[in-house]
Amino acid sequence: MTTKTAKPPVVTLEAPEAPAELTPLQEFVEHQRKAFAEAGKAMMALLPPKFQSHSEAAVKEAIEGYRALVNNTLDDIIESLRKAKVDSTK
């Protein structure tokens, strides 16, 4: 039979490893990623808040429309496969 001890586990903290030096290509890619993100923020700042909220709602509605279309198509395919399935007991 095992007994539980009240001693807490020993935790050792290690110093985090220093980040590796970036290659010139990695550094370029990182700068481009940051520049793209900032450009996106600048474009959003130019648009009025109502436009942003309405365009976001429009995208969500379009996604829901495509989701309904795909789901209904899959349901029709499954139903057609069920009808076409040959009874294996014959």
MOWOPE-V967217 format. One record per pair of residues at least 6 apart in sequence whose C-alpha atoms are under 8 Angstrom apart, sorted by the first residue. I is the first residue (numbers start at 0). J is the second residue. D is the distance in Angstrom with one decimal. If there is no record, write none. Layout:
I;J;D + I;J;D
//
This chain:
43;51;7.7
//
